Amino acid sequence: MYIDGHAVVYCEGAFASTYGKTAHGLVRYTQRYNLVAVIDSSLAGRDSGDFLDNAPNGIPIVSSLNEAFKVANSQTVELSYFVLGIATDGGYLTQDIRSAVIEALESGLNVDSGLHDFLNDDREIRLLAESYGLGIRDIRKLDGNSNHMFTGKIEEVKAIRVALLGTDSAIGKRTTAWIITNAMADRGLSAEFIGTGQTAWLQGADYSIVMDSLLNDYVSGELEHIVWKAWTEKKMDYAIIEGQGSLMNPGYPGGFEILAACRPHGIILQHSPSRKEYDGFPGYPLDRIEDQIHAIEFLSKKPVVAITINHEGIRRDKIAEECQALENKLGIPVVDPLVDGAERIIPVIEELKNEN
């Protein structure tokens, strides 16, 4: 069941890069929309799932909005949403994206955006939407209720809390968190995904905030509150918390607030063995995974219980070998969730319940 309707995702020129991570997340999983197509003329004709994961999903990559309408017509569905699937540096609205938004509105589509530059603040775009009776949702725009301070009520939450952190930004934390949550549900375990970014909201997560839209004073309180809210409403046994950025990324040093406010019982660390530098910051070498684990465990006083890898830049026939080498070095389970699933991770999470 889709919350909102049929959608096309705009990702022109970015689907093959980390800037397309919002589109990647939506292609892999969303219950908010039925995705009809992804726009990126550089990859037109490809199946989006096949391109990302060697797993065709029937969502084609097309060259233009006009082509997306043709796909919708062939499926006898009516497009109603134009979703920006590009995460630009700083969340800026570029001229190309702005032009695409105007075309979408003129074509009768509502627009959802996760950019920091709010579309509703652009007078031409806002008036155009109003003239057509269409909606614009700026996902990072505060709704006026995001003002919870940390109170300590996280201690009331009896669920085992697992933070899915990363050694870098745009590395697959959210995707892995969904894979684990859904795999636990398939096994009859009571688990809730806790979203912390705009893509999780676009995916229709029942419990989510957008961390980087919050005033700093409220970040910890909002994190605590959303986990507490999920617990009071669902009484789940496990909370899988999506991480943001990484502790040591110079531009996106996320993660500390999640450790401090959510008080996880254990951490799963997403890592890309092939990355040498922090995403978007040439000349800034990625800190060794051993050092990142040490930093996380020192700050949280809790263990990193498993490593999940992003296999970018690794030949498919070498993934298992890469995982095994890392597992031998670190002494904890290492899996590629997109290839192996979460079967080896779930027992590790269940053991946290026995230990706490």
Residue, then its C-alpha position, 0 to 999 in steps of 0.5 A: m500500500y502506497i501512502d501518496g501515489h505514483a512517482v518519478v524520481y529525478c536524478e539527472g546525471a547523478f544516478a551513477s554517483t553518491y549524489g544519487k543516494t536518495a534515488h538509490g534508496l527510493v529505488r531499493y525500498t519505499q512504501r510512500y510511492n509507487l516508483v514508475a521511473v528514474i530520470d537520468s539521460s546518461l543511463a537511459g534504457r537501463d533497469s535501475g535495480d539491475f544497474l545498482d544491484n544486478a537485480p532487475n526491479g522493473i523501474p526503468i531509467v529514462s531520459s526525460l519527464n516526457e519519457a516517464f509519462k510514456v512509461a506511466n501510460s504503458q502501465t495505465v497509472e497516473l503520475s502525481y509526484f516528482v521527487l528530487g533524488i539528487a543530494t547535492d553538496g550543501g543541498y543547494l538548488t541548482q539551475d538545472i534542478r530548478s528548471a526540472v521542477i518548473e517543468a514538473l509543475e507545468s506538467g501537473l506533478n506535485v514536487d517533493s524535495g529534500l534539498h536545504d534550499f526550500l522550493n517554497d522560498d522560490r517565489e516563481i516556483r511557489l506561485l506556479a504551484e499555487s496556480y496549478g493547485l499543486g503541492i510542494r513538500d520541502i522535507r527538510k523544512l521544520d514543521g514547528n514541532s521539532n523542539h524536544m530537548f533531551t530529558g533522559k526518557i530514553e531510559e524508559v525504552k526497553a527495546i534493544r537499540v542498535a545504531l547503524l553507523g558508518t565509516d563515511s557518508a553516503i555509504g549505505k547505512r540506511t539501506t542496510a538498516w532497512i535490510i536488517t529491519n525487514a529481515m527481522a520482521d520476516r523472522g517474526l521478530s519485533a523490530e522498528f526502523i528509526g529514520t534520521g534523514q530525508t530519504a527515510w521520510l521519502q521512503g515512508a518510514d513510520y518513525s523518522i526525523v530529519m536530523d540536518s534540518l534541526l537546530n543543534d539544541y534540539v538534535s539530541g532531544e528529537l532523536e530521543h523522542i522519536v525512539w521513545k515515541a516508537w517504543t510507546e506506540k509499538k513496544m517493539d523488541y528492537a530499534i534499528i537506528e539509521g546513522q548519519g555521516s560518520l564520526m570522522n568525516p570532515g564535512y558530515p561528522g554525524g553519529f555522535e548525537i545518535l550515540a549520546a541520545c539514543r544510548p544504543h546497546g550495540i553498533i553495526l558499522q557500514h564500511s566501504p573497503s575500496r574507499k581511500e578518501y572521505d566522500g566529497f573531500p579529496g585529500y582527506p584520507l579515510d581513517r582506518i576502520e580499527d580507529q573508527i571502531h575504537a572511537i565509537e566504542f570509546l564514546s559509547k562504551k558499547p561494542v561494535v558487533a558487526i561490520t556490513i560492507n558496501h561493495e562499490g569498487i569490488r569485483r563481485d567474485k571478490i566480495a566474499e574474500e574481502c569480507q572474510a579478510l576483514e572478519n579475520k582482522l577484526g574478529i567480528p562478523v562481516v557481511d555484504p547485506l546486498v549480496d548476503g542478506a542479514e541472516r548472520i547479523i540477526p543472531v548478533i543483534e539477538e545476543l544483545k538482548n541476552e546481554n542486556 
